[in-house]
Amino acid sequence: MSTPSVAVQILVTVIPIVGIVAGSAVLFFFLYFNHKQKMLLIEKGLYQKISFDFDAFSLFTGFLLTGVGAALTLFFLLKEGISYGLIGGLVPLGLGISFVLYYFVKLKTTKK
């Protein structure tokens, strides 16, 4: 098997760098122009703050992460048994359970 040419090695090295730089530039300009837009709306008195329901978000995210974590945990458990790969499923499972518990604790404390 022959080794790849120097040009191919340079391209393989440069493409991820260009992708990261371009992605960072797009993200920067999105955040910059979004900020400018909000500032103009505030100056004109047209800005309305968007309400965010963190309780519903935590419940939805909790169920989603619990489902994904349970599926990954079961998959890695059946594939490799008890090993370090199992952490890839246990982390989202633990986060999902934590989000769901947060929702129910918050619901119980706000009723009092």
ABEGO torsion letter per residue (X at the ends): XBBBBAAAAAAAAAAAAAAAAAAAAAAAAAAAAAAAAAAAAAAAGABBBBBBBAAAAAAAAAAAAAAAAAAAAAAAAAAAEBBAAAAAAAAAAAAAAAAAAAAAAAAAAAAX
